[in-house]
């Protein structure tokens, strides 16, 4: 059994580790900022109150991402994906795998504000993107996570 930085091995199943610190920080910050807006500025202005509630709701939705689970099952050659607490687990065959994608959003001064690592599948001729992880300011952790996934899936690294 090998040690992985981004995955936890359980037999032939590899569970992607959740990003507790990043997601909890963003979600908690949005909830606190939204409720503070709703109950301070929003106490006198109805529009600001609803904006505050909306920001708090976005924070709660971000915290739902903590309940997401992604598993690479090499025994059955499937990717098991559960997007959040309320969604069912969906299985995708590794035979449909095409490639990985790291997409980043660059702001004004060339600073990467958001980056996302996705797995691209070709299911019946239609492209399906499965989001694996997100990062802020750098794509290096996402690239390292993808290298681990490629090693687990026994795909040669063509970098």
Secondary structure as UniProt FT lines:
FT   STRAND          7..10
FT   TURN            11..12
FT   STRAND          13..16
FT   HELIX           20..39
FT   HELIX           41..43
FT   HELIX           46..64
FT   HELIX           65..67
FT   STRAND          69..73
FT   TURN            74..77
FT   STRAND          78..82
FT   TURN            85..86
FT   STRAND          90..93
FT   HELIX           94..96
FT   STRAND          97..106
FT   TURN            108..109
FT   STRAND          112..123
FT   TURN            124..125
FT   STRAND          126..135
FT   HELIX           140..152
FT   TURN            153..154
//
